[in-house]
Amino acid sequence: MNEIKLFFQDRAFGVCYKLAERLHFPIDSIRLFFIYSSFITLGSPIIIYVSLAMMMKIRKYFRKMNNPVLFD
């Protein structure tokens, strides 16, 4: 079970992890917030989650372009 959890955490976007890190909340609390709010509001937090994931990927891409030596 723990291997499955690690597999998805490694390959996920990391949005919940970054939010938890910045807000100093447990990661599980952030994930549960997204899950419960998605059920309550019929999926609108999924749009926020995907947009945050896209912003994170774009920022990572631009950082890699500015300094390619650090990310190889």
Phi and psi restraints in degrees (range 20) as a CNS / XPLOR table:
assign (resid 1 and name C) (resid 2 and name N)
       (resid 2 and name CA) (resid 2 and name C) 1.0 -66.2 20.0 2
assign (resid 2 and name N) (resid 2 and name CA)
       (resid 2 and name C) (resid 3 and name N) 1.0 -33.0 20.0 2
assign (resid 2 and name C) (resid 3 and name N)
       (resid 3 and name CA) (resid 3 and name C) 1.0 -65.3 20.0 2
assign (resid 3 and name N) (resid 3 and name CA)
       (resid 3 and name C) (resid 4 and name N) 1.0 -37.9 20.0 2
assign (resid 3 and name C) (resid 4 and name N)
       (resid 4 and name CA) (resid 4 and name C) 1.0 -65.8 20.0 2
assign (resid 4 and name N) (resid 4 and name CA)
       (resid 4 and name C) (resid 5 and name N) 1.0 -42.2 20.0 2
assign (resid 4 and name C) (resid 5 and name N)
       (resid 5 and name CA) (resid 5 and name C) 1.0 -62.8 20.0 2
assign (resid 5 and name N) (resid 5 and name CA)
       (resid 5 and name C) (resid 6 and name N) 1.0 -43.9 20.0 2
assign (resid 5 and name C) (resid 6 and name N)
       (resid 6 and name CA) (resid 6 and name C) 1.0 -65.5 20.0 2
assign (resid 6 and name N) (resid 6 and name CA)
       (resid 6 and name C) (resid 7 and name N) 1.0 -36.8 20.0 2
assign (resid 6 and name C) (resid 7 and name N)
       (resid 7 and name CA) (resid 7 and name C) 1.0 -60.0 20.0 2
assign (resid 7 and name N) (resid 7 and name CA)
       (resid 7 and name C) (resid 8 and name N) 1.0 -47.5 20.0 2
assign (resid 7 and name C) (resid 8 and name N)
       (resid 8 and name CA) (resid 8 and name C) 1.0 -72.1 20.0 2
assign (resid 8 and name N) (resid 8 and name CA)
       (resid 8 and name C) (resid 9 and name N) 1.0 -33.0 20.0 2
assign (resid 8 and name C) (resid 9 and name N)
       (resid 9 and name CA) (resid 9 and name C) 1.0 -68.1 20.0 2
assign (resid 9 and name N) (resid 9 and name CA)
       (resid 9 and name C) (resid 10 and name N) 1.0 -36.4 20.0 2
assign (resid 9 and name C) (resid 10 and name N)
       (resid 10 and name CA) (resid 10 and name C) 1.0 -70.3 20.0 2
assign (resid 10 and name N) (resid 10 and name CA)
       (resid 10 and name C) (resid 11 and name N) 1.0 -33.8 20.0 2
assign (resid 10 and name C) (resid 11 and name N)
       (resid 11 and name CA) (resid 11 and name C) 1.0 -101.4 20.0 2
assign (resid 11 and name N) (resid 11 and name CA)
       (resid 11 and name C) (resid 12 and name N) 1.0 -1.7 20.0 2
assign (resid 11 and name C) (resid 12 and name N)
       (resid 12 and name CA) (resid 12 and name C) 1.0 -78.1 20.0 2
assign (resid 12 and name N) (resid 12 and name CA)
       (resid 12 and name C) (resid 13 and name N) 1.0 172.4 20.0 2
assign (resid 12 and name C) (resid 13 and name N)
       (resid 13 and name CA) (resid 13 and name C) 1.0 -70.2 20.0 2
assign (resid 13 and name N) (resid 13 and name CA)
       (resid 13 and name C) (resid 14 and name N) 1.0 -27.8 20.0 2
assign (resid 13 and name C) (resid 14 and name N)
       (resid 14 and name CA) (resid 14 and name C) 1.0 87.7 20.0 2
assign (resid 14 and name N) (resid 14 and name CA)
       (resid 14 and name C) (resid 15 and name N) 1.0 15.2 20.0 2
assign (resid 14 and name C) (resid 15 and name N)
       (resid 15 and name CA) (resid 15 and name C) 1.0 -65.1 20.0 2
assign (resid 15 and name N) (resid 15 and name CA)
       (resid 15 and name C) (resid 16 and name N) 1.0 -48.1 20.0 2
assign (resid 15 and name C) (resid 16 and name N)
       (resid 16 and name CA) (resid 16 and name C) 1.0 -63.5 20.0 2
assign (resid 16 and name N) (resid 16 and name CA)
       (resid 16 and name C) (resid 17 and name N) 1.0 -38.2 20.0 2
assign (resid 16 and name C) (resid 17 and name N)
       (resid 17 and name CA) (resid 17 and name C) 1.0 -63.4 20.0 2
assign (resid 17 and name N) (resid 17 and name CA)
       (resid 17 and name C) (resid 18 and name N) 1.0 -46.3 20.0 2
assign (resid 17 and name C) (resid 18 and name N)
       (resid 18 and name CA) (resid 18 and name C) 1.0 -65.1 20.0 2
assign (resid 18 and name N) (resid 18 and name CA)
       (resid 18 and name C) (resid 19 and name N) 1.0 -41.3 20.0 2
assign (resid 18 and name C) (resid 19 and name N)
       (resid 19 and name CA) (resid 19 and name C) 1.0 -63.8 20.0 2
assign (resid 19 and name N) (resid 19 and name CA)
       (resid 19 and name C) (resid 20 and name N) 1.0 -43.2 20.0 2
assign (resid 19 and name C) (resid 20 and name N)
       (resid 20 and name CA) (resid 20 and name C) 1.0 -64.3 20.0 2
assign (resid 20 and name N) (resid 20 and name CA)
       (resid 20 and name C) (resid 21 and name N) 1.0 -38.0 20.0 2
assign (resid 20 and name C) (resid 21 and name N)
       (resid 21 and name CA) (resid 21 and name C) 1.0 -65.6 20.0 2
assign (resid 21 and name N) (resid 21 and name CA)
       (resid 21 and name C) (resid 22 and name N) 1.0 -43.4 20.0 2
assign (resid 21 and name C) (resid 22 and name N)
       (resid 22 and name CA) (resid 22 and name C) 1.0 -74.0 20.0 2
assign (resid 22 and name N) (resid 22 and name CA)
       (resid 22 and name C) (resid 23 and name N) 1.0 -35.7 20.0 2
assign (resid 22 and name C) (resid 23 and name N)
       (resid 23 and name CA) (resid 23 and name C) 1.0 -91.7 20.0 2
assign (resid 23 and name N) (resid 23 and name CA)
       (resid 23 and name C) (resid 24 and name N) 1.0 -5.0 20.0 2
assign (resid 23 and name C) (resid 24 and name N)
       (resid 24 and name CA) (resid 24 and name C) 1.0 59.2 20.0 2
assign (resid 24 and name N) (resid 24 and name CA)
       (resid 24 and name C) (resid 25 and name N) 1.0 45.2 20.0 2
assign (resid 24 and name C) (resid 25 and name N)
       (resid 25 and name CA) (resid 25 and name C) 1.0 -114.6 20.0 2
assign (resid 25 and name N) (resid 25 and name CA)
       (resid 25 and name C) (resid 26 and name N) 1.0 157.9 20.0 2
assign (resid 25 and name C) (resid 26 and name N)
       (resid 26 and name CA) (resid 26 and name C) 1.0 -66.0 20.0 2
assign (resid 26 and name N) (resid 26 and name CA)
       (resid 26 and name C) (resid 27 and name N) 1.0 144.3 20.0 2
assign (resid 26 and name C) (resid 27 and name N)
       (resid 27 and name CA) (resid 27 and name C) 1.0 -61.4 20.0 2
assign (resid 27 and name N) (resid 27 and name CA)
       (resid 27 and name C) (resid 28 and name N) 1.0 -39.2 20.0 2
assign (resid 27 and name C) (resid 28 and name N)
       (resid 28 and name CA) (resid 28 and name C) 1.0 -61.7 20.0 2
assign (resid 28 and name N) (resid 28 and name CA)
       (resid 28 and name C) (resid 29 and name N) 1.0 -34.7 20.0 2
assign (resid 28 and name C) (resid 29 and name N)
       (resid 29 and name CA) (resid 29 and name C) 1.0 -65.4 20.0 2
assign (resid 29 and name N) (resid 29 and name CA)
       (resid 29 and name C) (resid 30 and name N) 1.0 -40.9 20.0 2
assign (resid 29 and name C) (resid 30 and name N)
       (resid 30 and name CA) (resid 30 and name C) 1.0 -66.4 20.0 2
assign (resid 30 and name N) (resid 30 and name CA)
       (resid 30 and name C) (resid 31 and name N) 1.0 -43.5 20.0 2
assign (resid 30 and name C) (resid 31 and name N)
       (resid 31 and name CA) (resid 31 and name C) 1.0 -62.7 20.0 2
assign (resid 31 and name N) (resid 31 and name CA)
       (resid 31 and name C) (resid 32 and name N) 1.0 -43.8 20.0 2
assign (resid 31 and name C) (resid 32 and name N)
       (resid 32 and name CA) (resid 32 and name C) 1.0 -63.7 20.0 2
assign (resid 32 and name N) (resid 32 and name CA)
       (resid 32 and name C) (resid 33 and name N) 1.0 -36.7 20.0 2
assign (resid 32 and name C) (resid 33 and name N)
       (resid 33 and name CA) (resid 33 and name C) 1.0 -59.4 20.0 2
assign (resid 33 and name N) (resid 33 and name CA)
       (resid 33 and name C) (resid 34 and name N) 1.0 -47.0 20.0 2
assign (resid 33 and name C) (resid 34 and name N)
       (resid 34 and name CA) (resid 34 and name C) 1.0 -63.3 20.0 2
assign (resid 34 and name N) (resid 34 and name CA)
       (resid 34 and name C) (resid 35 and name N) 1.0 -40.4 20.0 2
assign (resid 34 and name C) (resid 35 and name N)
       (resid 35 and name CA) (resid 35 and name C) 1.0 -66.7 20.0 2
assign (resid 35 and name N) (resid 35 and name CA)
       (resid 35 and name C) (resid 36 and name N) 1.0 -51.6 20.0 2
assign (resid 35 and name C) (resid 36 and name N)
       (resid 36 and name CA) (resid 36 and name C) 1.0 -66.3 20.0 2
assign (resid 36 and name N) (resid 36 and name CA)
       (resid 36 and name C) (resid 37 and name N) 1.0 -41.3 20.0 2
assign (resid 36 and name C) (resid 37 and name N)
       (resid 37 and name CA) (resid 37 and name C) 1.0 -68.3 20.0 2
assign (resid 37 and name N) (resid 37 and name CA)
       (resid 37 and name C) (resid 38 and name N) 1.0 -29.1 20.0 2
assign (resid 37 and name C) (resid 38 and name N)
       (resid 38 and name CA) (resid 38 and name C) 1.0 -66.5 20.0 2
assign (resid 38 and name N) (resid 38 and name CA)
       (resid 38 and name C) (resid 39 and name N) 1.0 -39.1 20.0 2
assign (resid 38 and name C) (resid 39 and name N)
       (resid 39 and name CA) (resid 39 and name C) 1.0 -68.8 20.0 2
assign (resid 39 and name N) (resid 39 and name CA)
       (resid 39 and name C) (resid 40 and name N) 1.0 -40.5 20.0 2
assign (resid 39 and name C) (resid 40 and name N)
       (resid 40 and name CA) (resid 40 and name C) 1.0 -70.6 20.0 2
assign (resid 40 and name N) (resid 40 and name CA)
       (resid 40 and name C) (resid 41 and name N) 1.0 -41.9 20.0 2
assign (resid 40 and name C) (resid 41 and name N)
       (resid 41 and name CA) (resid 41 and name C) 1.0 -101.2 20.0 2
assign (resid 41 and name N) (resid 41 and name CA)
       (resid 41 and name C) (resid 42 and name N) 1.0 15.0 20.0 2
assign (resid 41 and name C) (resid 42 and name N)
       (resid 42 and name CA) (resid 42 and name C) 1.0 60.5 20.0 2
assign (resid 42 and name N) (resid 42 and name CA)
       (resid 42 and name C) (resid 43 and name N) 1.0 38.4 20.0 2
assign (resid 42 and name C) (resid 43 and name N)
       (resid 43 and name CA) (resid 43 and name C) 1.0 96.4 20.0 2
assign (resid 43 and name N) (resid 43 and name CA)
       (resid 43 and name C) (resid 44 and name N) 1.0 2.5 20.0 2
assign (resid 43 and name C) (resid 44 and name N)
       (resid 44 and name CA) (resid 44 and name C) 1.0 -65.5 20.0 2
assign (resid 44 and name N) (resid 44 and name CA)
       (resid 44 and name C) (resid 45 and name N) 1.0 -31.1 20.0 2
assign (resid 44 and name C) (resid 45 and name N)
       (resid 45 and name CA) (resid 45 and name C) 1.0 -65.4 20.0 2
assign (resid 45 and name N) (resid 45 and name CA)
       (resid 45 and name C) (resid 46 and name N) 1.0 -18.8 20.0 2
assign (resid 45 and name C) (resid 46 and name N)
       (resid 46 and name CA) (resid 46 and name C) 1.0 -64.8 20.0 2
assign (resid 46 and name N) (resid 46 and name CA)
       (resid 46 and name C) (resid 47 and name N) 1.0 -35.8 20.0 2
assign (resid 46 and name C) (resid 47 and name N)
       (resid 47 and name CA) (resid 47 and name C) 1.0 -64.4 20.0 2
assign (resid 47 and name N) (resid 47 and name CA)
       (resid 47 and name C) (resid 48 and name N) 1.0 -42.5 20.0 2
assign (resid 47 and name C) (resid 48 and name N)
       (resid 48 and name CA) (resid 48 and name C) 1.0 -64.1 20.0 2
assign (resid 48 and name N) (resid 48 and name CA)
       (resid 48 and name C) (resid 49 and name N) 1.0 -43.6 20.0 2
assign (resid 48 and name C) (resid 49 and name N)
       (resid 49 and name CA) (resid 49 and name C) 1.0 -60.8 20.0 2
assign (resid 49 and name N) (resid 49 and name CA)
       (resid 49 and name C) (resid 50 and name N) 1.0 -46.9 20.0 2
assign (resid 49 and name C) (resid 50 and name N)
       (resid 50 and name CA) (resid 50 and name C) 1.0 -66.4 20.0 2
assign (resid 50 and name N) (resid 50 and name CA)
       (resid 50 and name C) (resid 51 and name N) 1.0 -39.5 20.0 2
assign (resid 50 and name C) (resid 51 and name N)
       (resid 51 and name CA) (resid 51 and name C) 1.0 -66.9 20.0 2
assign (resid 51 and name N) (resid 51 and name CA)
       (resid 51 and name C) (resid 52 and name N) 1.0 -38.8 20.0 2
assign (resid 51 and name C) (resid 52 and name N)
       (resid 52 and name CA) (resid 52 and name C) 1.0 -64.8 20.0 2
assign (resid 52 and name N) (resid 52 and name CA)
       (resid 52 and name C) (resid 53 and name N) 1.0 -39.9 20.0 2
assign (resid 52 and name C) (resid 53 and name N)
       (resid 53 and name CA) (resid 53 and name C) 1.0 -63.0 20.0 2
assign (resid 53 and name N) (resid 53 and name CA)
       (resid 53 and name C) (resid 54 and name N) 1.0 -41.5 20.0 2
assign (resid 53 and name C) (resid 54 and name N)
       (resid 54 and name CA) (resid 54 and name C) 1.0 -65.3 20.0 2
assign (resid 54 and name N) (resid 54 and name CA)
       (resid 54 and name C) (resid 55 and name N) 1.0 -41.3 20.0 2
assign (resid 54 and name C) (resid 55 and name N)
       (resid 55 and name CA) (resid 55 and name C) 1.0 -62.5 20.0 2
assign (resid 55 and name N) (resid 55 and name CA)
       (resid 55 and name C) (resid 56 and name N) 1.0 -40.2 20.0 2
assign (resid 55 and name C) (resid 56 and name N)
       (resid 56 and name CA) (resid 56 and name C) 1.0 -64.7 20.0 2
assign (resid 56 and name N) (resid 56 and name CA)
       (resid 56 and name C) (resid 57 and name N) 1.0 -42.7 20.0 2
assign (resid 56 and name C) (resid 57 and name N)
       (resid 57 and name CA) (resid 57 and name C) 1.0 -65.2 20.0 2
assign (resid 57 and name N) (resid 57 and name CA)
       (resid 57 and name C) (resid 58 and name N) 1.0 -39.4 20.0 2
assign (resid 57 and name C) (resid 58 and name N)
       (resid 58 and name CA) (resid 58 and name C) 1.0 -66.6 20.0 2
assign (resid 58 and name N) (resid 58 and name CA)
       (resid 58 and name C) (resid 59 and name N) 1.0 -42.6 20.0 2
assign (resid 58 and name C) (resid 59 and name N)
       (resid 59 and name CA) (resid 59 and name C) 1.0 -61.9 20.0 2
assign (resid 59 and name N) (resid 59 and name CA)
       (resid 59 and name C) (resid 60 and name N) 1.0 -41.8 20.0 2
assign (resid 59 and name C) (resid 60 and name N)
       (resid 60 and name CA) (resid 60 and name C) 1.0 -64.2 20.0 2
assign (resid 60 and name N) (resid 60 and name CA)
       (resid 60 and name C) (resid 61 and name N) 1.0 -40.0 20.0 2
assign (resid 60 and name C) (resid 61 and name N)
       (resid 61 and name CA) (resid 61 and name C) 1.0 -62.3 20.0 2
assign (resid 61 and name N) (resid 61 and name CA)
       (resid 61 and name C) (resid 62 and name N) 1.0 -46.5 20.0 2
assign (resid 61 and name C) (resid 62 and name N)
       (resid 62 and name CA) (resid 62 and name C) 1.0 -67.4 20.0 2
assign (resid 62 and name N) (resid 62 and name CA)
       (resid 62 and name C) (resid 63 and name N) 1.0 -36.2 20.0 2
assign (resid 62 and name C) (resid 63 and name N)
       (resid 63 and name CA) (resid 63 and name C) 1.0 -64.5 20.0 2
assign (resid 63 and name N) (resid 63 and name CA)
       (resid 63 and name C) (resid 64 and name N) 1.0 -38.6 20.0 2
assign (resid 63 and name C) (resid 64 and name N)
       (resid 64 and name CA) (resid 64 and name C) 1.0 -67.3 20.0 2
assign (resid 64 and name N) (resid 64 and name CA)
       (resid 64 and name C) (resid 65 and name N) 1.0 -37.8 20.0 2
assign (resid 64 and name C) (resid 65 and name N)
       (resid 65 and name CA) (resid 65 and name C) 1.0 -68.2 20.0 2
assign (resid 65 and name N) (resid 65 and name CA)
       (resid 65 and name C) (resid 66 and name N) 1.0 -35.3 20.0 2
assign (resid 65 and name C) (resid 66 and name N)
       (resid 66 and name CA) (resid 66 and name C) 1.0 -75.2 20.0 2
assign (resid 66 and name N) (resid 66 and name CA)
       (resid 66 and name C) (resid 67 and name N) 1.0 -30.5 20.0 2
assign (resid 66 and name C) (resid 67 and name N)
       (resid 67 and name CA) (resid 67 and name C) 1.0 -144.1 20.0 2
assign (resid 67 and name N) (resid 67 and name CA)
       (resid 67 and name C) (resid 68 and name N) 1.0 79.6 20.0 2
assign (resid 67 and name C) (resid 68 and name N)
       (resid 68 and name CA) (resid 68 and name C) 1.0 -68.6 20.0 2
assign (resid 68 and name N) (resid 68 and name CA)
       (resid 68 and name C) (resid 69 and name N) 1.0 -18.3 20.0 2
assign (resid 68 and name C) (resid 69 and name N)
       (resid 69 and name CA) (resid 69 and name C) 1.0 -70.1 20.0 2
assign (resid 69 and name N) (resid 69 and name CA)
       (resid 69 and name C) (resid 70 and name N) 1.0 -35.8 20.0 2
assign (resid 69 and name C) (resid 70 and name N)
       (resid 70 and name CA) (resid 70 and name C) 1.0 -68.6 20.0 2
assign (resid 70 and name N) (resid 70 and name CA)
       (resid 70 and name C) (resid 71 and name N) 1.0 -28.5 20.0 2
assign (resid 70 and name C) (resid 71 and name N)
       (resid 71 and name CA) (resid 71 and name C) 1.0 -104.8 20.0 2
assign (resid 71 and name N) (resid 71 and name CA)
       (resid 71 and name C) (resid 72 and name N) 1.0 5.8 20.0 2
